[in-house]
Amino acid sequence: MQRSEFQPCVYILASAKYGALYIGVTSDLMQRLYEHRSGSVAGFTKRHNVKKLMRFEQFGTMELAIAREKQLKRWHRDWKTNLIEQDNPGWVDLAVGLGFDPV
């Protein structure tokens, strides 16, 4: 991904269908997915094997993306699950469609 393609986004990862969820924000989704999937960064996602991309939303500014991340993190788990299932009812790992190997 070239630098000019960087775009602020909020993403939701899961360990499995109805498994552990993680919500994050980044300006470089491809790089961030690589970090999560390779386990190169210690933390929640590495400890709980949360690597599958369930949803992402792109924004025009990082401020808007951060605001959305904070909103989603306050949501109840059921709301997050419903949000995922609106566009991804099968809990398909969207990272595979972006060129990543299945996990």
Number of C-alpha atoms within 10 A of each C-alpha: 9 6 8 6 9 14 16 21 23 24 21 22 26 22 18 17 15 11 13 16 22 19 17 19 22 20 19 16 21 15 13 16 20 14 16 21 22 11 16 10 12 10 11 13 21 16 9 14 19 21 27 25 24 27 22 16 13 17 15 10 12 17 11 14 23 18 12 17 20 14 10 18 13 10 10 9 14 10 12 16 18 12 16 18 14 10 11 15 13 11 18 15 22 17 22 13 10 11 9 14 10 12 11
